[in-house]
Structures are given as C-alpha cells and as structure tokens.
Amino acid sequence: MKTKRGWDKSEQTLDKYLTIGEPVDGEMYDYFCGVLPPAMMTSEIVQIGEPFDCDGNGKDIYQTLVKKDGDWVYIGIVNKGN
C-alpha cells in the first residue's frame, strides 16, 4: 500500500511514486480530494483537480483513484470520469 507519508519521504513526483493497481492509504486519498476541488469525485472515483497534462486529442488527463474491494486504488493518469 502506498502512503502519503512514504510519498513525502520519497522526494519523487506523485506519478513516479504511485504504482498503477496499488492501493493507497487514507491520507493519500485525502490529498487527492484536497488538491483544488477534485475534477471528479463520487463514491467510486476521485481525480485530482489540476490536470496532469493533455491526451493526444487535447483533452485534460488527471491522476485518478478508484474504489475497488473497499480500497482506493491508483489507476494512473486518465481522462475525466474514466
């Protein structure tokens, strides 16, 4: 499980620290919710409010967590709502 505390100590960028498919702790979930208003936030998905970049079609992409089996899991940098 990736933790907010571990990220703080790692001195890595968030996209380098997180591993796709790995769960994150509650503090990391809170961080995702607190970066501006989230781009998307439901009971099943939360996306950091600031776009990470644009995809090949000029649409914003976001660092994203989804709820799987009761855990918040990092799924990478995806389009809004994916």
C-alpha positions, 0 to 999 in steps of 0.5 A: 500500500502506498502512503502519503507519508512514504510519498513525502519521504520519497522526494519523487513526483506523485506519478513516479511514486504511485504504482498503477493497481496499488492501493493507497492509504487514507491520507493519500486519498485525502490529498487527492480530494484536497488538491483544488476541488477534485475534477471528479469525485463520487463514491467510486472515483476521485481525480485530482483537480489540476490536470496532469497534462493533455491526451493526444486529442487535447483533452485534460488527463488527471491522476485518478483513484478508484474504489475497488474491494473497499480500497482506493486504488491508483489507476494512473493518469486518465481522462475525466470520469474514466 
